[in-house]
Amino acid sequence: MAERKTPSRGMDDVDAVTRAVLTASRLLVAVSARSLAEVEERLTLPQFRMLVVLSTRGATKLVVLADLLQVAPSTAMRMIDRLIAAGLADRQ
């Protein structure tokens, strides 16, 4: 009967990568939670998502912004209007 080899080194590598990914995801969630906590009374989660998209992409057309957020352009327009009213965004 052939002896089966166990790739223990490969499993150790997979475990290490899995732990690293989990740690990184927890840190990202913590950063997001802290960011939201600072503005939770003035900002909804969808508005926060919009601000994140705007901060990473810069000036963006409304149709593109709506597509990135997977909302209708009219919804994106109302969201941006509320952000402008709150002083968190501006229209150029």
Residue pairs with C-beta under 8 A, 6 or more apart in sequence:
35 48
36 43
36 45
36 48
39 48
42 86
42 88
43 51
43 86
43 88
46 69
46 71
46 79
47 79
47 82
47 83
47 88
49 69
50 65
50 69
50 76
50 79
50 80
50 83
50 89
51 83
51 88
51 89
53 60
53 65
53 68
53 69
54 60
54 65
54 89
57 68
59 92
60 68
62 73
62 76
62 77
62 80
63 73
65 76
65 80
66 72
66 73
66 75
66 76
69 76
69 79
71 79
80 89
80 91
83 89
84 90
84 91
